[in-house]
Amino acid sequence: MQSNENASLVLDALSTRVLRTLSPGAWRRLFLRPHQEVMQFAPARGTFLCAAAQVPSWSAGGDLLSELAFLASSHGGELDPCPQSTALVRFDDPLAALDMAREMQNMICDVRFQVGLASGDCTLASLQLEGRVLRVLVGDAVDRAEAVAHMASPGTIRIAPETYALLQDDIVGMSHWMVTTEYEGDCMTAASLTLPPRANSQLSTFAGLGLT
């Protein structure tokens, strides 16, 4: 953490994220002590996948979280234990992030996700709590991924321009996917991937586009 101002911003964001996920008692054990005793901070960079599950599909509950944890691990991602949305995962490889996003949208269940991908820098906070270490992501790239996911239509993958630049060749080669791009003037602001409808799906993302 480079300055007192930056340190304060990181701690505020971390406090909010932890309090939203963990118990008040856990929050007190972390934040009512000198943070040097229980926290370590390091810069991190990567591609970040943020996903929000749409109700009523969230009734899947813990089973869904377990499946997302398995997907993150199988694709080489690091799952944040205190996400603002349903899931937040960091990847060193942007293609691995896209692969997980695609697999999430093809899960055989009723879950429809808003998924956002963004790339950049953040802070990795390692929190020591009751003999375990929680690795929580905070910072600009995380906020950006969450904002991108918030703008995604359910069932689609919305990609920030810096991530699209890293994945463009791979995306162009993906058949049967609808790719749309958005611009402000000459600058691309986002790309979206709309996945094919499931064979047993009664409601398709493509239906609203006149493609069914």
Secondary structure, 3 states (H helix, E strand, C coil): CCCHHHHHHHHHHHHHHHHHHCCHHHHHHHHCCCHHHHEEEEEEEEEEEEEEECCCHHHHHHHHHHHHHHHHHHCCCEECCCCCCCEEEEECCHHHHHHHHHHHHCCCCCCCEEEEEEEEEEEEEEEEECCEEEEEEECHHHHHHHHHHHHCCCCEEEECHHHHHHHHHHHHCCCCCEEEEEEECCEEEEEEEECCCCCCCCCCHHHHHCCC
